[in-house]
Amino acid sequence: MIQGIFGNREQLFFEIEFIADNGLNLPVDTMLDTGFTGFLAINKQDLDGLNWLYIRKERLRTAQGEARFDIYLGKVLLNGHEYEIPVYAGDEITEVLLGSEWLKILPLAVNYQAGVLILG
């Protein structure tokens, strides 16, 4: 299970690790975005050095309208497990986003009043 932290505007943050193709693990803070239905979204510049496999382009509807994203096959370490997942990469993404697809396989516990934020 991953202990998360609350942001100053009550965002939900969790630390995960990107796994580069050379096996190097890079810790990164991610924000849970339940409006994003994929696993992970990152800015294209965050791909530098990861050398993840490019899969295809895909159009998605975002809060700002339709946008085109590059999809990569990425590896992450989350909750002590390694996952190979599709990763959406775009130019306009300002935070690394965990999407709601994780909630299909990992339970989420949130209690603002008690300061509890747990994924997994």
Beta strands, then each sheet from edge to edge (+ up, - down):
strand 1: 2-3
strand 2: 5-6
strand 3: 12-19
strand 4: 25-33
strand 5: 40-43
strand 6: 53-62
strand 7: 65-78
strand 8: 81-90
strand 9: 97-99
strand 10: 108-111
strand 11: 116-119
sheet 1: 1+ 11- 10+
sheet 2: 2+ 3- 4+ 9+ 5- 8- 7+ 6-
end
